[in-house]
Amino acid sequence: MSNAIEVTGVSKTYKNYKLSDVTFGVPKGYITGLIGPNGAGKSTIIKMIMGMVQPDKGSISVLGNVLSPHSGDYKEEIGYVSDENIFYDCITMGRMKQIIAPFYSRWDEDAYTKYMTLFELPERKKIKDCSKGMKMKFSIAMALSYHPSLLIMDEPTAGLDPVFRRELLDLLSEYIMDEEKSILFSTHLTTDLDRVADYITFLNKGNLVLSDTKDDVLERYLLVKGASSLLDADVRKELVGVRETAVGFEGLARERKKAMELFGDRVLYQQPTLEEIMYFTSKGGNQHA
């Protein structure tokens, strides 16, 4: 399987933050979810892929192009949706389109009109007068209007109402139907990825926790709930994270089979969600409630 993006041994150090030796791929023809708490390194990785930040170490390849400070042609193949407003506030959406469209040889005016109508966006409205949700919808419409081979989305559902979030996820599923297009979807709203992601890459505190198919990730981990008396030192070592309450504990086990051998029928088992995997891994240790 070829990768639309290959991140290899990438590191970046800032004053109060470090991204350490991160390696993962974004398979072609699929949706890869990039998850992690705030400060995990998601946006830093995306900015590196877009050429806005240079890694201190390692390499990044996008659509077969090894990135360098002087490379940029590959960006015509990328649709980029940022959680920040990247447009000029003082002009209308229609005027913003007129400025951006000439940069893309595959710009499709009919597709643009379709998305603006679908998203109920008035071209004559100034961007500064748009809500955050409207700005996000406009960013998505612009990104899809030149048929990019790779869609990179940084918190694309932020500020969107639940109805449109559902519609957007359906739209993304249709976008990759031809198996030639790929999506990297960064978000902390993991319920969105429960619905559409094929692969999951999880960053925490600048380190790669995992990168695998979503199904394999969900099958590997197991949520365990039982009496606090079961939590001896050896048991705690087998749990990624533990949350203790007045009535017992719940913890995340990284290896399903080993956990079931350890606890037997003394506990309750549940399939964890991506959110629960991220929560227990990020918190680690013992949490009390």
Salt bridges, closest charged atoms under 4 A:
ASP56 OD1 - LYS12 NZ 3.44
GLU77 OE2 - ARG106 NH1 3.08
ASP108 OD2 - HIS147 NE2 2.83
GLU109 OE2 - LYS97 NZ 2.81
GLU155 OE1 - HIS188 ND1 3.11
ASP170 OD1 - ARG195 NH2 3.45
ASP178 OD2 - LYS181 NZ 2.99
GLU180 OE1 - LYS28 NZ 3.29
ASP192 OD1 - ARG165 NH2 2.65
ASP212 OD2 - ARG220 NH2 2.58
GLU238 OE1 - LYS258 NZ 3.43
GLU244 OE2 - ARG236 NH1 3.20
GLU250 OE1 - LYS225 NZ 3.83
GLU250 OE2 - ARG243 NH1 3.33
